[in-house]
């Protein structure tokens, strides 16, 4: 299934996020880990907004 608006770099970023989260020890997080997690969440929100605009708003 092709998602309109998803670039190869977006897929690569998602794979890297999953790999990093799988290797993360959540019982021993430091400040930089929290900064990384917040930036990942912000990136996912921006990706969601971009895909929503491309796939829903532009179709109307």
C-alpha distance matrix in Angstrom:
0.0 3.8 6.4 9.5 12.4 11.1 13.3 13.8 16.8 15.0 13.0 16.4 18.2 16.1 16.8 20.4 20.9 19.9 22.2 25.0 24.8 25.0 28.1 29.7 32.9 32.8 36.4 37.7 36.0 37.9 37.8 35.5 33.0 33.1 32.7 29.6 28.0 28.9 27.4 24.1 24.0 24.9 22.1 19.6 21.2 21.2 17.5 16.9 19.4 18.0 14.5 16.4 18.6 16.0 13.8 16.7 20.0 19.3 18.1 21.4
3.8 0.0 3.8 6.2 9.0 8.0 10.2 11.3 14.3 12.8 11.4 14.9 16.7 15.3 16.4 19.7 20.2 19.9 22.3 24.8 24.9 25.5 28.4 29.8 33.2 33.1 36.8 37.7 35.7 37.3 36.9 34.4 32.2 32.2 31.4 28.4 27.2 27.7 25.9 22.8 22.9 23.3 20.3 18.2 19.7 19.1 15.4 15.3 17.4 15.4 12.1 14.5 16.1 13.2 11.6 15.0 17.9 16.8 16.0 19.6
6.4 3.8 0.0 3.8 6.2 5.8 9.0 11.0 13.3 11.0 10.6 14.4 15.3 13.8 15.8 18.8 18.8 18.9 21.7 23.7 23.5 24.7 27.6 28.6 31.9 31.4 35.1 36.1 33.8 35.2 34.6 32.2 30.1 29.8 28.9 26.1 24.8 24.9 23.1 20.3 20.0 20.2 17.3 15.1 16.3 15.6 12.0 11.7 13.6 11.7 8.3 10.8 12.5 9.9 8.5 11.9 14.7 14.1 13.8 17.2
9.5 6.2 3.8 0.0 3.8 5.7 8.6 11.5 13.6 11.8 12.4 15.9 16.6 15.9 18.2 20.7 20.8 21.5 24.2 25.8 25.9 27.4 30.1 30.9 34.3 33.7 37.5 38.1 35.6 36.7 35.7 33.3 31.5 31.1 29.7 27.2 26.1 25.8 23.7 21.3 21.1 20.6 17.7 16.1 16.7 15.3 12.0 12.0 12.9 10.3 7.4 9.9 10.5 7.2 6.6 10.4 12.6 11.2 11.4 15.0
12.4 9.0 6.2 3.8 0.0 3.8 6.3 9.9 11.1 9.4 11.0 14.1 14.3 14.3 16.9 19.0 19.0 20.3 22.9 24.1 24.4 26.3 28.7 29.3 32.7 32.1 35.9 36.2 33.5 34.3 33.0 30.5 29.0 28.6 26.9 24.5 23.8 23.2 20.8 18.8 18.8 17.8 14.8 13.8 14.5 12.4 9.3 10.3 10.9 7.7 5.9 9.2 9.3 6.4 7.6 11.2 12.6 11.4 12.7 16.1
11.1 8.0 5.8 5.7 3.8 0.0 3.8 6.8 8.1 6.1 7.2 10.4 11.0 10.8 13.2 15.4 15.7 16.9 19.2 20.7 21.2 22.9 25.2 26.0 29.6 29.3 33.1 33.4 30.8 31.8 30.8 28.2 26.5 26.4 24.9 22.2 21.5 21.5 19.1 16.6 17.1 16.7 13.3 12.2 13.9 12.3 8.7 10.2 11.9 9.2 7.4 11.1 12.1 9.8 10.5 14.0 15.7 15.0 16.1 19.5
13.3 10.2 9.0 8.6 6.3 3.8 0.0 3.8 5.3 5.2 6.7 8.8 9.9 11.0 12.8 14.4 15.5 17.1 18.8 20.2 21.4 23.0 24.9 26.0 29.6 29.7 33.5 33.5 30.9 31.6 30.7 27.7 26.3 26.6 24.9 21.9 21.9 22.1 19.2 17.0 18.3 17.7 14.0 13.7 15.8 13.8 10.6 13.0 14.5 11.5 10.6 14.4 14.9 12.5 13.8 17.4 18.7 17.6 19.0 22.4
13.8 11.3 11.0 11.5 9.9 6.8 3.8 0.0 3.8 5.4 5.2 6.2 8.6 9.9 10.7 12.3 14.2 15.5 16.7 18.4 20.0 21.2 22.9 24.4 28.1 28.7 32.4 32.3 30.0 30.8 30.2 27.0 25.6 26.4 24.8 21.6 21.8 22.6 19.7 17.3 19.1 19.0 15.2 15.1 17.8 16.2 12.9 15.5 17.5 14.8 13.9 17.7 18.5 16.2 17.2 20.7 22.3 21.3 22.5 26.0
16.8 14.3 13.3 13.6 11.1 8.1 5.3 3.8 0.0 3.8 5.4 5.0 6.1 8.6 9.8 10.4 12.1 14.2 15.2 16.2 18.1 19.8 21.1 22.2 26.0 26.5 30.2 29.7 27.2 27.7 26.9 23.6 22.5 23.3 21.5 18.3 18.9 19.6 16.5 14.4 16.7 16.3 12.5 13.1 16.0 14.2 11.5 14.7 16.6 14.1 14.0 17.8 18.5 16.8 18.3 21.6 22.8 22.1 23.8 27.1
15.0 12.8 11.0 11.8 9.4 6.1 5.2 5.4 3.8 0.0 3.8 5.4 5.1 6.2 8.7 9.9 10.5 12.4 14.3 15.3 16.4 18.4 20.1 20.9 24.6 24.6 28.4 28.3 25.7 26.5 25.7 22.8 21.2 21.6 20.1 17.0 16.9 17.4 14.7 12.1 13.8 13.7 10.0 9.8 12.6 11.3 8.2 11.1 13.4 11.4 11.0 14.6 15.9 14.5 15.7 18.8 20.2 20.0 21.6 24.7
13.0 11.4 10.6 12.4 11.0 7.2 6.7 5.2 5.4 3.8 0.0 3.8 5.4 5.1 6.3 8.7 9.9 10.7 12.5 14.3 15.4 16.6 18.7 20.1 23.7 24.1 27.9 28.1 25.9 27.1 26.8 23.9 21.9 22.7 21.7 18.3 17.9 19.1 16.7 13.7 15.3 16.1 12.6 11.6 14.8 14.2 10.9 13.0 15.9 14.2 12.9 16.4 18.2 16.6 17.0 20.2 22.2 22.0 23.0 26.2
16.4 14.9 14.4 15.9 14.1 10.4 8.8 6.2 5.0 5.4 3.8 0.0 3.8 5.4 5.1 6.2 8.6 10.0 10.6 12.3 14.2 15.4 16.7 18.3 22.1 22.9 26.6 26.4 24.3 25.3 25.2 22.0 20.2 21.5 20.4 16.8 17.1 18.7 16.1 13.3 15.8 16.6 13.1 12.9 16.5 15.8 13.0 15.7 18.4 16.7 16.1 19.6 21.2 19.7 20.5 23.6 25.4 25.2 26.5 29.7
18.2 16.7 15.3 16.6 14.3 11.0 9.9 8.6 6.1 5.1 5.4 3.8 0.0 3.8 5.5 5.1 6.1 8.6 9.9 10.4 12.1 14.1 15.4 16.3 20.0 20.4 24.1 23.8 21.4 22.2 21.8 18.7 17.0 18.0 16.8 13.3 13.5 14.9 12.3 9.6 12.2 13.0 9.6 9.9 13.5 13.0 10.8 13.6 16.2 15.1 15.0 18.3 19.9 19.1 20.2 22.9 24.5 24.7 26.3 29.2
16.1 15.3 13.8 15.9 14.3 10.8 11.0 9.9 8.6 6.2 5.1 5.4 3.8 0.0 3.8 5.5 5.1 6.3 8.7 9.9 10.5 12.3 14.4 15.3 18.9 19.0 22.8 23.1 20.9 22.3 22.3 19.6 17.3 18.0 17.4 14.0 13.1 14.8 13.0 9.5 11.3 13.0 10.0 8.8 12.5 13.0 10.4 12.3 15.5 15.0 14.2 17.1 19.4 18.7 19.1 21.7 23.6 24.2 25.4 28.2
16.8 16.4 15.8 18.2 16.9 13.2 12.8 10.7 9.8 8.7 6.3 5.1 5.5 3.8 0.0 3.8 5.4 5.2 6.2 8.7 9.9 10.6 12.6 14.4 18.0 18.8 22.5 22.8 21.1 22.7 23.2 20.5 18.0 19.3 19.1 15.4 14.9 17.2 15.6 12.2 14.4 16.3 13.5 12.5 16.2 16.8 14.2 16.0 19.3 18.6 17.6 20.6 22.9 21.9 22.1 24.8 27.0 27.4 28.3 31.3
20.4 19.7 18.8 20.7 19.0 15.4 14.4 12.3 10.4 9.9 8.7 6.2 5.1 5.5 3.8 0.0 3.8 5.4 5.1 6.1 8.5 9.8 10.7 12.2 16.0 17.1 20.7 20.4 18.6 19.8 20.2 17.3 15.0 16.9 16.4 12.6 12.8 15.4 13.6 10.6 13.6 15.4 12.8 12.7 16.5 16.9 15.0 17.3 20.3 19.7 19.4 22.4 24.4 23.7 24.4 27.0 28.8 29.3 30.6 33.5
20.9 20.2 18.8 20.8 19.0 15.7 15.5 14.2 12.1 10.5 9.9 8.6 6.1 5.1 5.4 3.8 0.0 3.8 5.5 5.2 6.0 8.5 10.0 10.5 14.1 14.5 18.2 18.2 16.1 17.6 17.9 15.3 12.7 13.9 13.8 10.2 9.5 12.2 10.9 7.6 10.2 12.6 10.6 10.1 13.8 14.9 13.4 15.2 18.3 18.4 18.2 20.8 23.1 22.9 23.5 25.7 27.5 28.4 29.8 32.3
19.9 19.9 18.9 21.5 20.3 16.9 17.1 15.5 14.2 12.4 10.7 10.0 8.6 6.3 5.2 5.4 3.8 0.0 3.8 5.5 5.2 6.0 8.7 9.9 13.4 13.9 17.6 18.3 16.8 19.0 19.9 17.7 14.6 15.9 16.5 13.0 11.7 14.7 14.1 10.6 12.4 15.3 13.5 12.2 15.7 17.3 15.5 16.6 20.1 20.3 19.5 21.9 24.6 24.3 24.3 26.5 28.7 29.7 30.6 33.2
22.2 22.3 21.7 24.2 22.9 19.2 18.8 16.7 15.2 14.3 12.5 10.6 9.9 8.7 6.2 5.1 5.5 3.8 0.0 3.8 5.5 5.1 6.4 8.8 12.3 13.9 17.3 17.5 16.5 18.5 19.8 17.4 14.5 16.6 17.3 13.7 13.2 16.5 15.8 12.7 15.1 17.8 16.0 15.3 19.0 20.2 18.5 20.0 23.4 23.4 22.7 25.3 27.8 27.3 27.5 29.9 32.0 32.8 33.8 36.6
25.0 24.8 23.7 25.8 24.1 20.7 20.2 18.4 16.2 15.3 14.3 12.3 10.4 9.9 8.7 6.1 5.2 5.5 3.8 0.0 3.8 5.4 5.2 6.2 9.9 11.4 14.8 14.5 13.1 14.8 16.0 13.6 10.7 13.1 13.8 10.3 10.2 13.8 13.3 10.7 13.4 16.1 14.8 14.7 18.2 19.5 18.4 20.2 23.2 23.5 23.4 25.8 28.2 28.1 28.6 30.8 32.6 33.6 34.9 37.5
24.8 24.9 23.5 25.9 24.4 21.2 21.4 20.0 18.1 16.4 15.4 14.2 12.1 10.5 9.9 8.5 6.0 5.2 5.5 3.8 0.0 3.8 5.4 5.1 8.4 8.9 12.6 13.1 11.8 14.2 15.6 13.9 10.5 12.1 13.6 10.5 9.1 12.7 13.1 10.3 12.1 15.3 14.7 13.9 17.0 19.1 18.1 19.2 22.4 23.2 22.9 24.9 27.6 27.9 28.0 29.8 31.8 33.1 34.3 36.6
25.0 25.5 24.7 27.4 26.3 22.9 23.0 21.2 19.8 18.4 16.6 15.4 14.1 12.3 10.6 9.8 8.5 6.0 5.1 5.4 3.8 0.0 3.8 5.6 8.4 9.8 13.1 14.0 13.7 16.5 18.5 16.9 13.5 15.4 17.2 14.1 12.8 16.4 16.9 14.0 15.6 18.9 18.1 16.9 20.2 22.3 20.9 21.8 25.2 25.9 25.2 27.3 30.1 30.1 29.9 31.9 34.1 35.4 36.2 38.7
28.1 28.4 27.6 30.1 28.7 25.2 24.9 22.9 21.1 20.1 18.7 16.7 15.4 14.4 12.6 10.7 10.0 8.7 6.4 5.2 5.4 3.8 0.0 3.8 6.6 9.2 12.0 12.1 12.1 14.6 17.0 15.3 12.2 14.8 16.6 13.7 13.2 17.0 17.4 15.1 17.2 20.3 19.5 19.1 22.3 24.1 23.1 24.4 27.6 28.1 27.8 30.0 32.6 32.7 32.8 34.8 36.9 38.0 39.1 41.6
29.7 29.8 28.6 30.9 29.3 26.0 26.0 24.4 22.2 20.9 20.1 18.3 16.3 15.3 14.4 12.2 10.5 9.9 8.8 6.2 5.1 5.6 3.8 0.0 3.8 5.8 8.8 8.8 8.4 11.1 13.6 12.4 9.0 11.5 13.7 11.3 10.6 14.4 15.4 13.6 15.4 18.5 18.4 18.2 21.0 23.1 22.6 23.8 26.7 27.7 27.7 29.6 32.2 32.7 32.9 34.6 36.5 37.9 39.2 41.4
32.9 33.2 31.9 34.3 32.7 29.6 29.6 28.1 26.0 24.6 23.7 22.1 20.0 18.9 18.0 16.0 14.1 13.4 12.3 9.9 8.4 8.4 6.6 3.8 0.0 3.8 5.5 5.9 7.0 10.3 13.4 13.2 10.0 12.2 15.1 13.5 12.6 16.2 17.8 16.4 17.7 20.9 21.4 21.0 23.6 25.9 25.7 26.6 29.5 30.8 30.8 32.5 35.1 35.8 36.0 37.4 39.3 40.9 42.2 44.3
32.8 33.1 31.4 33.7 32.1 29.3 29.7 28.7 26.5 24.6 24.1 22.9 20.4 19.0 18.8 17.1 14.5 13.9 13.9 11.4 8.9 9.8 9.2 5.8 3.8 0.0 3.8 5.5 5.7 9.5 12.2 12.7 9.2 10.2 13.6 12.7 11.0 14.2 16.4 15.2 15.9 19.1 20.1 19.6 21.7 24.4 24.5 25.0 27.8 29.4 29.6 30.9 33.6 34.6 34.7 35.8 37.6 39.5 40.8 42.6
36.4 36.8 35.1 37.5 35.9 33.1 33.5 32.4 30.2 28.4 27.9 26.6 24.1 22.8 22.5 20.7 18.2 17.6 17.3 14.8 12.6 13.1 12.0 8.8 5.5 3.8 0.0 3.8 6.1 9.7 12.8 14.2 11.4 12.2 15.8 15.5 14.1 16.9 19.5 18.7 19.1 22.3 23.6 23.2 25.1 27.8 28.1 28.6 31.1 33.0 33.2 34.3 37.0 38.2 38.3 39.3 41.0 43.1 44.3 46.0
37.7 37.7 36.1 38.1 36.2 33.4 33.5 32.3 29.7 28.3 28.1 26.4 23.8 23.1 22.8 20.4 18.2 18.3 17.5 14.5 13.1 14.0 12.1 8.8 5.9 5.5 3.8 0.0 3.8 6.6 10.2 11.5 9.3 10.9 14.1 14.1 13.6 16.4 18.6 18.3 19.3 22.1 23.3 23.5 25.5 27.8 28.4 29.3 31.7 33.3 33.8 35.2 37.6 38.7 39.2 40.3 41.8 43.7 45.3 47.0
36.0 35.7 33.8 35.6 33.5 30.8 30.9 30.0 27.2 25.7 25.9 24.3 21.4 20.9 21.1 18.6 16.1 16.8 16.5 13.1 11.8 13.7 12.1 8.4 7.0 5.7 6.1 3.8 0.0 3.8 6.9 8.1 5.8 7.1 10.4 10.6 10.2 12.8 15.0 15.1 16.2 18.7 20.0 20.6 22.3 24.5 25.3 26.4 28.5 30.1 31.0 32.3 34.5 35.8 36.5 37.6 38.8 40.7 42.4 44.1
37.9 37.3 35.2 36.7 34.3 31.8 31.6 30.8 27.7 26.5 27.1 25.3 22.2 22.3 22.7 19.8 17.6 19.0 18.5 14.8 14.2 16.5 14.6 11.1 10.3 9.5 9.7 6.6 3.8 0.0 3.8 5.6 5.3 6.7 9.0 10.1 10.9 12.8 14.6 15.6 16.9 18.8 20.3 21.4 23.0 24.8 26.0 27.3 29.1 30.6 31.8 33.3 35.1 36.5 37.5 38.6 39.5 41.4 43.4 45.0
37.8 36.9 34.6 35.7 33.0 30.8 30.7 30.2 26.9 25.7 26.8 25.2 21.8 22.3 23.2 20.2 17.9 19.9 19.8 16.0 15.6 18.5 17.0 13.6 13.4 12.2 12.8 10.2 6.9 3.8 0.0 3.8 5.3 5.2 6.4 8.7 10.0 10.8 12.5 14.4 15.6 16.7 18.5 20.2 21.3 22.8 24.5 25.9 27.3 28.8 30.4 31.7 33.3 34.8 36.2 37.1 37.7 39.6 41.8 43.3
35.5 34.4 32.2 33.3 30.5 28.2 27.7 27.0 23.6 22.8 23.9 22.0 18.7 19.6 20.5 17.3 15.3 17.7 17.4 13.6 13.9 16.9 15.3 12.4 13.2 12.7 14.2 11.5 8.1 5.6 3.8 0.0 3.8 5.4 4.9 6.1 8.6 9.8 10.5 12.3 14.2 15.2 16.4 18.3 19.9 21.0 22.4 24.3 25.7 26.8 28.4 30.1 31.5 32.8 34.3 35.5 36.1 37.7 40.0 41.7
33.0 32.2 30.1 31.5 29.0 26.5 26.3 25.6 22.5 21.2 21.9 20.2 17.0 17.3 18.0 15.0 12.7 14.6 14.5 10.7 10.5 13.5 12.2 9.0 10.0 9.2 11.4 9.3 5.8 5.3 5.3 3.8 0.0 3.8 5.4 5.0 6.1 8.6 9.8 10.5 12.3 14.2 15.2 16.5 18.4 19.9 20.9 22.5 24.4 25.6 26.8 28.5 30.3 31.4 32.6 33.9 34.8 36.4 38.5 40.3
33.1 32.2 29.8 31.1 28.6 26.4 26.6 26.4 23.3 21.6 22.7 21.5 18.0 18.0 19.3 16.9 13.9 15.9 16.6 13.1 12.1 15.4 14.8 11.5 12.2 10.2 12.2 10.9 7.1 6.7 5.2 5.4 3.8 0.0 3.8 5.4 5.0 6.1 8.5 9.8 10.5 12.2 14.1 15.3 16.5 18.3 19.8 21.0 22.6 24.3 25.7 26.9 28.7 30.2 31.3 32.2 33.0 34.9 37.0 38.5
32.7 31.4 28.9 29.7 26.9 24.9 24.9 24.8 21.5 20.1 21.7 20.4 16.8 17.4 19.1 16.4 13.8 16.5 17.3 13.8 13.6 17.2 16.6 13.7 15.1 13.6 15.8 14.1 10.4 9.0 6.4 4.9 5.4 3.8 0.0 3.8 5.5 5.2 6.2 8.6 10.0 10.5 12.3 14.3 15.4 16.5 18.3 20.0 21.2 22.5 24.3 25.7 27.1 28.6 30.1 31.1 31.6 33.3 35.7 37.2
29.6 28.4 26.1 27.2 24.5 22.2 21.9 21.6 18.3 17.0 18.3 16.8 13.3 14.0 15.4 12.6 10.2 13.0 13.7 10.3 10.5 14.1 13.7 11.3 13.5 12.7 15.5 14.1 10.6 10.1 8.7 6.1 5.0 5.4 3.8 0.0 3.8 5.5 5.1 6.2 8.7 9.8 10.5 12.3 14.3 15.3 16.4 18.3 20.0 20.9 22.4 24.2 25.8 26.8 28.2 29.6 30.4 31.9 34.1 35.9
28.0 27.2 24.8 26.1 23.8 21.5 21.9 21.8 18.9 16.9 17.9 17.1 13.5 13.1 14.9 12.8 9.5 11.7 13.2 10.2 9.1 12.8 13.2 10.6 12.6 11.0 14.1 13.6 10.2 10.9 10.0 8.6 6.1 5.0 5.5 3.8 0.0 3.8 5.5 5.1 6.2 8.6 9.8 10.6 12.4 14.3 15.2 16.5 18.5 19.9 21.0 22.4 24.4 25.7 26.7 27.8 28.8 30.6 32.5 34.3
28.9 27.7 24.9 25.8 23.2 21.5 22.1 22.6 19.6 17.4 19.1 18.7 14.9 14.8 17.2 15.4 12.2 14.7 16.5 13.8 12.7 16.4 17.0 14.4 16.2 14.2 16.9 16.4 12.8 12.8 10.8 9.8 8.6 6.1 5.2 5.5 3.8 0.0 3.8 5.4 5.1 6.1 8.6 9.9 10.6 12.3 14.2 15.3 16.6 18.3 19.9 21.0 22.6 24.4 25.6 26.4 27.0 28.9 31.1 32.5
27.4 25.9 23.1 23.7 20.8 19.1 19.2 19.7 16.5 14.7 16.7 16.1 12.3 13.0 15.6 13.6 10.9 14.1 15.8 13.3 13.1 16.9 17.4 15.4 17.8 16.4 19.5 18.6 15.0 14.6 12.5 10.5 9.8 8.5 6.2 5.1 5.5 3.8 0.0 3.8 5.4 5.0 6.1 8.6 9.8 10.5 12.2 14.1 15.3 16.3 18.2 19.8 21.1 22.4 24.0 25.2 25.7 27.2 29.6 31.3
24.1 22.8 20.3 21.3 18.8 16.6 17.0 17.3 14.4 12.1 13.7 13.3 9.6 9.5 12.2 10.6 7.6 10.6 12.7 10.7 10.3 14.0 15.1 13.6 16.4 15.2 18.7 18.3 15.1 15.6 14.4 12.3 10.5 9.8 8.6 6.2 5.1 5.4 3.8 0.0 3.8 5.4 5.1 6.2 8.6 9.9 10.4 12.2 14.3 15.2 16.3 18.2 20.0 21.0 22.1 23.6 24.5 26.0 28.0 30.0
24.0 22.9 20.0 21.1 18.8 17.1 18.3 19.1 16.7 13.8 15.3 15.8 12.2 11.3 14.4 13.6 10.2 12.4 15.1 13.4 12.1 15.6 17.2 15.4 17.7 15.9 19.1 19.3 16.2 16.9 15.6 14.2 12.3 10.5 10.0 8.7 6.2 5.1 5.4 3.8 0.0 3.8 5.4 5.1 6.2 8.7 9.8 10.5 12.4 14.2 15.3 16.4 18.4 19.9 20.8 21.7 22.7 24.6 26.5 28.1
24.9 23.3 20.2 20.6 17.8 16.7 17.7 19.0 16.3 13.7 16.1 16.6 13.0 13.0 16.3 15.4 12.6 15.3 17.8 16.1 15.3 18.9 20.3 18.5 20.9 19.1 22.3 22.1 18.7 18.8 16.7 15.2 14.2 12.2 10.5 9.8 8.6 6.1 5.0 5.4 3.8 0.0 3.8 5.5 5.1 6.2 8.6 9.8 10.6 12.3 14.2 15.3 16.6 18.4 19.9 20.7 21.0 22.9 25.2 26.6
22.1 20.3 17.3 17.7 14.8 13.3 14.0 15.2 12.5 10.0 12.6 13.1 9.6 10.0 13.5 12.8 10.6 13.5 16.0 14.8 14.7 18.1 19.5 18.4 21.4 20.1 23.6 23.3 20.0 20.3 18.5 16.4 15.2 14.1 12.3 10.5 9.8 8.6 6.1 5.1 5.4 3.8 0.0 3.8 5.4 5.1 6.1 8.6 9.9 10.5 12.2 14.1 15.4 16.4 18.0 19.5 20.1 21.4 23.7 25.6
19.6 18.2 15.1 16.1 13.8 12.2 13.7 15.1 13.1 9.8 11.6 12.9 9.9 8.8 12.5 12.7 10.1 12.2 15.3 14.7 13.9 16.9 19.1 18.2 21.0 19.6 23.2 23.5 20.6 21.4 20.2 18.3 16.5 15.3 14.3 12.3 10.6 9.9 8.6 6.2 5.1 5.5 3.8 0.0 3.8 5.5 5.0 6.1 8.6 9.8 10.4 12.1 14.2 15.2 16.1 17.4 18.6 20.2 22.0 23.9
21.2 19.7 16.3 16.7 14.5 13.9 15.8 17.8 16.0 12.6 14.8 16.5 13.5 12.5 16.2 16.5 13.8 15.7 19.0 18.2 17.0 20.2 22.3 21.0 23.6 21.7 25.1 25.5 22.3 23.0 21.3 19.9 18.4 16.5 15.4 14.3 12.4 10.6 9.8 8.6 6.2 5.1 5.4 3.8 0.0 3.8 5.4 5.1 6.2 8.6 9.9 10.5 12.3 14.3 15.2 15.8 16.5 18.6 20.6 22.0
21.2 19.1 15.6 15.3 12.4 12.3 13.8 16.2 14.2 11.3 14.2 15.8 13.0 13.0 16.8 16.9 14.9 17.3 20.2 19.5 19.1 22.3 24.1 23.1 25.9 24.4 27.8 27.8 24.5 24.8 22.8 21.0 19.9 18.3 16.5 15.3 14.3 12.3 10.5 9.9 8.7 6.2 5.1 5.5 3.8 0.0 3.8 5.4 5.1 6.1 8.6 9.8 10.6 12.3 14.1 15.1 15.2 16.8 19.3 20.9
17.5 15.4 12.0 12.0 9.3 8.7 10.6 12.9 11.5 8.2 10.9 13.0 10.8 10.4 14.2 15.0 13.4 15.5 18.5 18.4 18.1 20.9 23.1 22.6 25.7 24.5 28.1 28.4 25.3 26.0 24.5 22.4 20.9 19.8 18.3 16.4 15.2 14.2 12.2 10.4 9.8 8.6 6.1 5.0 5.4 3.8 0.0 3.8 5.5 5.1 6.1 8.5 9.9 10.5 12.0 13.7 14.6 15.7 17.8 19.9
16.9 15.3 11.7 12.0 10.3 10.2 13.0 15.5 14.7 11.1 13.0 15.7 13.6 12.3 16.0 17.3 15.2 16.6 20.0 20.2 19.2 21.8 24.4 23.8 26.6 25.0 28.6 29.3 26.4 27.3 25.9 24.3 22.5 21.0 20.0 18.3 16.5 15.3 14.1 12.2 10.5 9.8 8.6 6.1 5.1 5.4 3.8 0.0 3.8 5.5 5.2 6.0 8.6 9.9 10.4 11.4 12.7 14.5 16.1 17.9
19.4 17.4 13.6 12.9 10.9 11.9 14.5 17.5 16.6 13.4 15.9 18.4 16.2 15.5 19.3 20.3 18.3 20.1 23.4 23.2 22.4 25.2 27.6 26.7 29.5 27.8 31.1 31.7 28.5 29.1 27.3 25.7 24.4 22.6 21.2 20.0 18.5 16.6 15.3 14.3 12.4 10.6 9.9 8.6 6.2 5.1 5.5 3.8 0.0 3.8 5.5 5.0 6.2 8.6 9.9 10.2 10.4 12.5 14.7 16.0
18.0 15.4 11.7 10.3 7.7 9.2 11.5 14.8 14.1 11.4 14.2 16.7 15.1 15.0 18.6 19.7 18.4 20.3 23.4 23.5 23.2 25.9 28.1 27.7 30.8 29.4 33.0 33.3 30.1 30.6 28.8 26.8 25.6 24.3 22.5 20.9 19.9 18.3 16.3 15.2 14.2 12.3 10.5 9.8 8.6 6.1 5.1 5.5 3.8 0.0 3.8 5.4 5.2 6.2 8.6 10.0 10.1 10.9 13.5 15.5
14.5 12.1 8.3 7.4 5.9 7.4 10.6 13.9 14.0 11.0 12.9 16.1 15.0 14.2 17.6 19.4 18.2 19.5 22.7 23.4 22.9 25.2 27.8 27.7 30.8 29.6 33.2 33.8 31.0 31.8 30.4 28.4 26.8 25.7 24.3 22.4 21.0 19.9 18.2 16.3 15.3 14.2 12.2 10.4 9.9 8.6 6.1 5.2 5.5 3.8 0.0 3.8 5.5 5.1 5.9 8.0 9.5 10.3 11.8 14.3
16.4 14.5 10.8 9.9 9.2 11.1 14.4 17.7 17.8 14.6 16.4 19.6 18.3 17.1 20.6 22.4 20.8 21.9 25.3 25.8 24.9 27.3 30.0 29.6 32.5 30.9 34.3 35.2 32.3 33.3 31.7 30.1 28.5 26.9 25.7 24.2 22.4 21.0 19.8 18.2 16.4 15.3 14.1 12.1 10.5 9.8 8.5 6.0 5.0 5.4 3.8 0.0 3.8 5.5 5.3 5.4 6.9 8.9 10.3 11.9
18.6 16.1 12.5 10.5 9.3 12.1 14.9 18.5 18.5 15.9 18.2 21.2 19.9 19.4 22.9 24.4 23.1 24.6 27.8 28.2 27.6 30.1 32.6 32.2 35.1 33.6 37.0 37.6 34.5 35.1 33.3 31.5 30.3 28.7 27.1 25.8 24.4 22.6 21.1 20.0 18.4 16.6 15.4 14.2 12.3 10.6 9.9 8.6 6.2 5.2 5.5 3.8 0.0 3.8 5.7 5.6 4.9 6.3 8.9 10.4
16.0 13.2 9.9 7.2 6.4 9.8 12.5 16.2 16.8 14.5 16.6 19.7 19.1 18.7 21.9 23.7 22.9 24.3 27.3 28.1 27.9 30.1 32.7 32.7 35.8 34.6 38.2 38.7 35.8 36.5 34.8 32.8 31.4 30.2 28.6 26.8 25.7 24.4 22.4 21.0 19.9 18.4 16.4 15.2 14.3 12.3 10.5 9.9 8.6 6.2 5.1 5.5 3.8 0.0 3.8 6.0 6.3 5.6 7.7 10.4
13.8 11.6 8.5 6.6 7.6 10.5 13.8 17.2 18.3 15.7 17.0 20.5 20.2 19.1 22.1 24.4 23.5 24.3 27.5 28.6 28.0 29.9 32.8 32.9 36.0 34.7 38.3 39.2 36.5 37.5 36.2 34.3 32.6 31.3 30.1 28.2 26.7 25.6 24.0 22.1 20.8 19.9 18.0 16.1 15.2 14.1 12.0 10.4 9.9 8.6 5.9 5.3 5.7 3.8 0.0 3.8 6.3 6.2 6.3 9.3
16.7 15.0 11.9 10.4 11.2 14.0 17.4 20.7 21.6 18.8 20.2 23.6 22.9 21.7 24.8 27.0 25.7 26.5 29.9 30.8 29.8 31.9 34.8 34.6 37.4 35.8 39.3 40.3 37.6 38.6 37.1 35.5 33.9 32.2 31.1 29.6 27.8 26.4 25.2 23.6 21.7 20.7 19.5 17.4 15.8 15.1 13.7 11.4 10.2 10.0 8.0 5.4 5.6 6.0 3.8 0.0 3.8 5.7 5.4 6.9
20.0 17.9 14.7 12.6 12.6 15.7 18.7 22.3 22.8 20.2 22.2 25.4 24.5 23.6 27.0 28.8 27.5 28.7 32.0 32.6 31.8 34.1 36.9 36.5 39.3 37.6 41.0 41.8 38.8 39.5 37.7 36.1 34.8 33.0 31.6 30.4 28.8 27.0 25.7 24.5 22.7 21.0 20.1 18.6 16.5 15.2 14.6 12.7 10.4 10.1 9.5 6.9 4.9 6.3 6.3 3.8 0.0 3.8 5.5 5.7
19.3 16.8 14.1 11.2 11.4 15.0 17.6 21.3 22.1 20.0 22.0 25.2 24.7 24.2 27.4 29.3 28.4 29.7 32.8 33.6 33.1 35.4 38.0 37.9 40.9 39.5 43.1 43.7 40.7 41.4 39.6 37.7 36.4 34.9 33.3 31.9 30.6 28.9 27.2 26.0 24.6 22.9 21.4 20.2 18.6 16.8 15.7 14.5 12.5 10.9 10.3 8.9 6.3 5.6 6.2 5.7 3.8 0.0 3.8 5.6
18.1 16.0 13.8 11.4 12.7 16.1 19.0 22.5 23.8 21.6 23.0 26.5 26.3 25.4 28.3 30.6 29.8 30.6 33.8 34.9 34.3 36.2 39.1 39.2 42.2 40.8 44.3 45.3 42.4 43.4 41.8 40.0 38.5 37.0 35.7 34.1 32.5 31.1 29.6 28.0 26.5 25.2 23.7 22.0 20.6 19.3 17.8 16.1 14.7 13.5 11.8 10.3 8.9 7.7 6.3 5.4 5.5 3.8 0.0 3.8
21.4 19.6 17.2 15.0 16.1 19.5 22.4 26.0 27.1 24.7 26.2 29.7 29.2 28.2 31.3 33.5 32.3 33.2 36.6 37.5 36.6 38.7 41.6 41.4 44.3 42.6 46.0 47.0 44.1 45.0 43.3 41.7 40.3 38.5 37.2 35.9 34.3 32.5 31.3 30.0 28.1 26.6 25.6 23.9 22.0 20.9 19.9 17.9 16.0 15.5 14.3 11.9 10.4 10.4 9.3 6.9 5.7 5.6 3.8 0.0
